């Protein structure tokens, strides 16, 4: 069950175009729920992007699959850098 709901955007939700990586999800959700983020947690708190969706930043993230273990064709090795504007 849900203990806290980070209702920053109300019931409407919000779309932001700031790129994020998987490690950023936990610290962002903890911050939105007003739970202290332990120092051992990796990733960046991106709650400011939800609170101020029109604020611009120069954030870039790396997406990669360097060792795909599934033998299917669509599981090829890749690397990409994503910014607000480019991939």
VMD Tcl script that builds the backbone (N, CA, C; Angstrom):
set m [mol new atoms 261]
animate dup $m
set s [atomselect $m all]
$s set {name element resname resid chain x y z} {
  {N N UNK 1 A 0.830 -1.176 0.000}
  {CA C UNK 1 A 0.000 0.000 0.000}
  {C C UNK 1 A 0.874 1.238 0.000}
  {N N UNK 2 A 0.292 2.358 -0.325}
  {CA C UNK 2 A 1.027 3.601 -0.492}
  {C C UNK 2 A 1.042 4.393 0.808}
  {N N UNK 3 A 2.250 4.689 1.308}
  {CA C UNK 3 A 2.365 5.443 2.550}
  {C C UNK 3 A 2.263 6.949 2.327}
  {N N UNK 4 A 2.918 7.429 1.296}
  {CA C UNK 4 A 2.893 8.856 0.981}
  {C C UNK 4 A 2.772 9.033 -0.519}
  {N N UNK 5 A 2.019 10.015 -0.905}
  {CA C UNK 5 A 1.853 10.313 -2.324}
  {C C UNK 5 A 2.479 11.668 -2.620}
  {N N UNK 6 A 3.485 11.713 -3.492}
  {CA C UNK 6 A 4.123 12.999 -3.812}
  {C C UNK 6 A 3.271 13.801 -4.788}
  {N N UNK 7 A 2.267 14.492 -4.279}
  {CA C UNK 7 A 1.292 15.204 -5.108}
  {C C UNK 7 A 1.795 16.574 -5.559}
  {N N UNK 8 A 2.998 16.622 -6.065}
  {CA C UNK 8 A 3.581 17.879 -6.527}
  {C C UNK 8 A 2.769 18.466 -7.672}
  {N N UNK 9 A 2.308 17.627 -8.569}
  {CA C UNK 9 A 1.572 18.088 -9.741}
  {C C UNK 9 A 0.068 17.899 -9.588}
  {N N UNK 10 A -0.409 17.655 -8.375}
  {CA C UNK 10 A -1.825 17.409 -8.176}
  {C C UNK 10 A -2.229 16.089 -8.802}
  {N N UNK 11 A -3.477 15.999 -9.204}
  {CA C UNK 11 A -3.949 14.755 -9.814}
  {C C UNK 11 A -3.755 14.754 -11.328}
  {N N UNK 12 A -3.269 15.847 -11.897}
  {CA C UNK 12 A -3.103 15.962 -13.341}
  {C C UNK 12 A -1.834 15.303 -13.853}
  {N N UNK 13 A -0.816 15.206 -13.020}
  {CA C UNK 13 A 0.462 14.685 -13.488}
  {C C UNK 13 A 1.235 15.793 -14.188}
  {N N UNK 14 A 2.428 15.486 -14.611}
  {CA C UNK 14 A 3.267 16.493 -15.256}
  {C C UNK 14 A 4.288 15.793 -16.134}
  {N N UNK 15 A 4.588 16.377 -17.272}
  {CA C UNK 15 A 5.594 15.861 -18.186}
  {C C UNK 15 A 6.767 16.832 -18.170}
  {N N UNK 16 A 7.964 16.298 -17.958}
  {CA C UNK 16 A 9.174 17.119 -18.001}
  {C C UNK 16 A 10.104 16.517 -19.042}
  {N N UNK 17 A 10.932 17.353 -19.630}
  {CA C UNK 17 A 11.819 16.852 -20.682}
  {C C UNK 17 A 13.269 16.743 -20.230}
  {N N UNK 18 A 13.498 16.723 -18.931}
  {CA C UNK 18 A 14.834 16.526 -18.393}
  {C C UNK 18 A 15.161 15.037 -18.427}
  {N N UNK 19 A 16.262 14.650 -19.043}
  {CA C UNK 19 A 16.598 13.221 -19.098}
  {C C UNK 19 A 16.966 12.693 -17.711}
  {N N UNK 20 A 16.612 11.448 -17.461}
  {CA C UNK 20 A 16.978 10.814 -16.204}
  {C C UNK 20 A 17.439 9.402 -16.462}
  {N N UNK 21 A 18.191 8.885 -15.528}
  {CA C UNK 21 A 18.662 7.503 -15.597}
  {C C UNK 21 A 18.043 6.740 -14.426}
  {N N UNK 22 A 18.082 5.454 -14.479}
  {CA C UNK 22 A 17.449 4.622 -13.450}
  {C C UNK 22 A 17.874 4.993 -12.026}
  {N N UNK 23 A 19.155 5.261 -11.734}
  {CA C UNK 23 A 19.530 5.601 -10.354}
  {C C UNK 23 A 18.881 6.892 -9.836}
  {N N UNK 24 A 18.358 7.732 -10.717}
  {CA C UNK 24 A 17.749 8.993 -10.297}
  {C C UNK 24 A 16.331 8.823 -9.754}
  {N N UNK 25 A 15.708 7.704 -10.008}
  {CA C UNK 25 A 14.312 7.513 -9.618}
  {C C UNK 25 A 14.148 7.488 -8.105}
  {N N UNK 26 A 14.945 6.691 -7.405}
  {CA C UNK 26 A 14.790 6.570 -5.951}
  {C C UNK 26 A 15.003 7.894 -5.223}
  {N N UNK 27 A 16.109 8.618 -5.431}
  {CA C UNK 27 A 16.259 9.865 -4.691}
  {C C UNK 27 A 15.190 10.897 -5.042}
  {N N UNK 28 A 14.703 10.872 -6.266}
  {CA C UNK 28 A 13.647 11.807 -6.654}
  {C C UNK 28 A 12.349 11.491 -5.930}
  {N N UNK 29 A 11.965 10.224 -5.898}
  {CA C UNK 29 A 10.739 9.845 -5.199}
  {C C UNK 29 A 10.841 10.093 -3.696}
  {N N UNK 30 A 11.991 9.802 -3.111}
  {CA C UNK 30 A 12.166 10.065 -1.683}
  {C C UNK 30 A 12.024 11.550 -1.388}
  {N N UNK 31 A 12.615 12.384 -2.207}
  {CA C UNK 31 A 12.516 13.822 -2.005}
  {C C UNK 31 A 11.084 14.315 -2.161}
  {N N UNK 32 A 10.383 13.826 -3.163}
  {CA C UNK 32 A 8.996 14.238 -3.373}
  {C C UNK 32 A 8.098 13.817 -2.211}
  {N N UNK 33 A 8.428 12.684 -1.597}
  {CA C UNK 33 A 7.664 12.204 -0.447}
  {C C UNK 33 A 8.164 12.814 0.864}
  {N N UNK 34 A 9.129 13.717 0.766}
  {CA C UNK 34 A 9.727 14.389 1.926}
  {C C UNK 34 A 10.350 13.407 2.918}
  {N N UNK 35 A 11.025 12.421 2.329}
  {CA C UNK 35 A 11.764 11.434 3.114}
  {C C UNK 35 A 13.246 11.728 2.908}
  {N N UNK 36 A 13.999 11.719 3.983}
  {CA C UNK 36 A 15.431 12.010 3.903}
  {C C UNK 36 A 16.114 10.988 3.001}
  {N N UNK 37 A 16.975 11.481 2.120}
  {CA C UNK 37 A 17.703 10.614 1.190}
  {C C UNK 37 A 19.001 10.174 1.860}
  {N N UNK 38 A 19.178 8.878 2.108}
  {CA C UNK 38 A 20.419 8.404 2.723}
  {C C UNK 38 A 21.625 8.709 1.839}
  {N N UNK 39 A 22.767 8.927 2.450}
  {CA C UNK 39 A 23.989 9.229 1.701}
  {C C UNK 39 A 24.415 8.070 0.810}
  {N N UNK 40 A 24.003 6.866 1.151}
  {CA C UNK 40 A 24.391 5.693 0.372}
  {C C UNK 40 A 23.604 5.558 -0.938}
  {N N UNK 41 A 22.548 6.348 -1.101}
  {CA C UNK 41 A 21.722 6.263 -2.313}
  {C C UNK 41 A 22.430 6.957 -3.462}
  {N N UNK 42 A 22.534 6.258 -4.580}
  {CA C UNK 42 A 23.149 6.831 -5.771}
  {C C UNK 42 A 22.081 7.546 -6.591}
  {N N UNK 43 A 22.496 8.335 -7.554}
  {CA C UNK 43 A 21.563 9.047 -8.409}
  {C C UNK 43 A 21.375 10.476 -7.936}
  {N N UNK 44 A 20.663 11.240 -8.737}
  {CA C UNK 44 A 20.439 12.650 -8.456}
  {C C UNK 44 A 18.964 12.900 -8.176}
  {N N UNK 45 A 18.699 13.748 -7.199}
  {CA C UNK 45 A 17.334 14.147 -6.880}
  {C C UNK 45 A 16.858 15.119 -7.955}
  {N N UNK 46 A 15.900 14.712 -8.757}
  {CA C UNK 46 A 15.382 15.549 -9.832}
  {C C UNK 46 A 14.006 16.123 -9.509}
  {N N UNK 47 A 13.652 16.173 -8.225}
  {CA C UNK 47 A 12.343 16.698 -7.848}
  {C C UNK 47 A 12.180 18.156 -8.255}
  {N N UNK 48 A 13.279 18.888 -8.353}
  {CA C UNK 48 A 13.194 20.294 -8.774}
  {C C UNK 48 A 12.607 20.405 -10.179}
  {N N UNK 49 A 12.814 19.381 -11.004}
  {CA C UNK 49 A 12.279 19.398 -12.367}
  {C C UNK 49 A 10.759 19.288 -12.370}
  {N N UNK 50 A 10.208 18.623 -11.388}
  {CA C UNK 50 A 8.760 18.529 -11.271}
  {C C UNK 50 A 8.179 19.763 -10.604}
  {N N UNK 51 A 8.907 20.306 -9.658}
  {CA C UNK 51 A 8.428 21.508 -8.968}
  {C C UNK 51 A 8.527 22.741 -9.855}
  {N N UNK 52 A 9.532 22.781 -10.710}
  {CA C UNK 52 A 9.767 23.922 -11.604}
  {C C UNK 52 A 9.989 23.387 -13.018}
  {N N UNK 53 A 8.925 22.941 -13.704}
  {CA C UNK 53 A 9.090 22.259 -14.992}
  {C C UNK 53 A 9.652 23.137 -16.113}
  {N N UNK 54 A 9.600 24.446 -15.972}
  {CA C UNK 54 A 10.094 25.311 -17.038}
  {C C UNK 54 A 11.543 25.738 -16.821}
  {N N UNK 55 A 12.126 25.339 -15.701}
  {CA C UNK 55 A 13.531 25.659 -15.443}
  {C C UNK 55 A 14.412 24.842 -16.388}
  {N N UNK 56 A 15.389 25.467 -16.946}
  {CA C UNK 56 A 16.291 24.794 -17.885}
  {C C UNK 56 A 17.564 24.367 -17.167}
  {N N UNK 57 A 18.093 23.235 -17.565}
  {CA C UNK 57 A 19.373 22.787 -17.025}
  {C C UNK 57 A 20.166 22.119 -18.142}
  {N N UNK 58 A 21.427 21.938 -17.918}
  {CA C UNK 58 A 22.293 21.341 -18.924}
  {C C UNK 58 A 22.565 19.881 -18.662}
  {N N UNK 59 A 21.627 19.195 -18.057}
  {CA C UNK 59 A 21.818 17.804 -17.661}
  {C C UNK 59 A 21.954 16.887 -18.878}
  {N N UNK 60 A 22.876 15.955 -18.779}
  {CA C UNK 60 A 23.053 14.909 -19.786}
  {C C UNK 60 A 23.194 13.587 -19.059}
  {N N UNK 61 A 22.649 12.540 -19.623}
  {CA C UNK 61 A 22.764 11.213 -19.020}
  {C C UNK 61 A 23.289 10.232 -20.058}
  {N N UNK 62 A 23.886 9.175 -19.571}
  {CA C UNK 62 A 24.416 8.122 -20.416}
  {C C UNK 62 A 23.495 6.917 -20.316}
  {N N UNK 63 A 23.008 6.454 -21.446}
  {CA C UNK 63 A 22.250 5.214 -21.527}
  {C C UNK 63 A 23.152 4.208 -22.206}
  {N N UNK 64 A 23.189 2.991 -21.681}
  {CA C UNK 64 A 24.042 2.004 -22.336}
  {C C UNK 64 A 23.642 0.579 -21.990}
  {N N UNK 65 A 23.926 -0.285 -22.921}
  {CA C UNK 65 A 23.845 -1.724 -22.727}
  {C C UNK 65 A 25.141 -2.251 -23.328}
  {N N UNK 66 A 26.132 -2.432 -22.485}
  {CA C UNK 66 A 27.456 -2.799 -22.996}
  {C C UNK 66 A 27.686 -4.290 -23.045}
  {N N UNK 67 A 26.868 -5.049 -22.365}
  {CA C UNK 67 A 27.047 -6.504 -22.367}
  {C C UNK 67 A 25.681 -7.181 -22.432}
  {N N UNK 68 A 25.014 -7.082 -23.566}
  {CA C UNK 68 A 23.707 -7.739 -23.672}
  {C C UNK 68 A 23.879 -9.258 -23.650}
  {N N UNK 69 A 23.131 -9.917 -22.821}
  {CA C UNK 69 A 23.299 -11.359 -22.649}
  {C C UNK 69 A 22.230 -12.171 -23.353}
  {N N UNK 70 A 21.228 -11.520 -23.892}
  {CA C UNK 70 A 20.178 -12.248 -24.581}
  {C C UNK 70 A 20.562 -12.379 -26.055}
  {N N UNK 71 A 20.460 -13.551 -26.637}
  {CA C UNK 71 A 20.966 -13.766 -27.999}
  {C C UNK 71 A 20.068 -13.207 -29.104}
  {N N UNK 72 A 18.995 -12.527 -28.758}
  {CA C UNK 72 A 18.110 -12.006 -29.805}
  {C C UNK 72 A 18.729 -10.807 -30.508}
  {N N UNK 73 A 18.280 -10.570 -31.697}
  {CA C UNK 73 A 18.847 -9.508 -32.537}
  {C C UNK 73 A 18.654 -8.114 -31.944}
  {N N UNK 74 A 17.519 -7.856 -31.287}
  {CA C UNK 74 A 17.252 -6.509 -30.776}
  {C C UNK 74 A 18.049 -6.187 -29.511}
  {N N UNK 75 A 18.808 -7.099 -29.001}
  {CA C UNK 75 A 19.604 -6.883 -27.796}
  {C C UNK 75 A 21.050 -6.579 -28.139}
  {N N UNK 76 A 21.276 -5.676 -29.069}
  {CA C UNK 76 A 22.634 -5.331 -29.458}
  {C C UNK 76 A 23.222 -4.316 -28.488}
  {N N UNK 77 A 24.510 -4.306 -28.422}
  {CA C UNK 77 A 25.232 -3.362 -27.580}
  {C C UNK 77 A 24.979 -1.936 -28.078}
  {N N UNK 78 A 24.776 -1.009 -27.130}
  {CA C UNK 78 A 24.600 0.389 -27.517}
  {C C UNK 78 A 25.047 1.319 -26.400}
  {N N UNK 79 A 25.311 2.543 -26.773}
  {CA C UNK 79 A 25.603 3.637 -25.848}
  {C C UNK 79 A 24.983 4.887 -26.438}
  {N N UNK 80 A 24.421 5.731 -25.589}
  {CA C UNK 80 A 23.825 6.982 -26.063}
  {C C UNK 80 A 23.938 8.036 -24.973}
  {N N UNK 81 A 24.166 9.239 -25.378}
  {CA C UNK 81 A 24.125 10.368 -24.450}
  {C C UNK 81 A 22.867 11.148 -24.782}
  {N N UNK 82 A 22.086 11.423 -23.776}
  {CA C UNK 82 A 20.809 12.103 -23.951}
  {C C UNK 82 A 20.835 13.424 -23.203}
  {N N UNK 83 A 20.434 14.478 -23.878}
  {CA C UNK 83 A 20.237 15.781 -23.251}
  {C C UNK 83 A 18.785 16.183 -23.482}
  {N N UNK 84 A 18.416 17.344 -23.017}
  {CA C UNK 84 A 17.054 17.831 -23.230}
  {C C UNK 84 A 16.729 17.915 -24.719}
  {N N UNK 85 A 17.727 18.190 -25.522}
  {CA C UNK 85 A 17.509 18.466 -26.931}
  {C C UNK 85 A 17.991 17.354 -27.870}
  {N N UNK 86 A 19.003 16.606 -27.477}
  {CA C UNK 86 A 19.624 15.659 -28.407}
  {C C UNK 86 A 19.778 14.259 -27.815}
  {N N UNK 87 A 19.860 13.278 -28.716}
  {CA C UNK 87 A 20.251 11.924 -28.360}
  {C C UNK 87 A 21.383 11.526 -29.275}
}
mol reanalyze $m
mol bondsrecalc $m
mol representation Tube
mol addrep $m
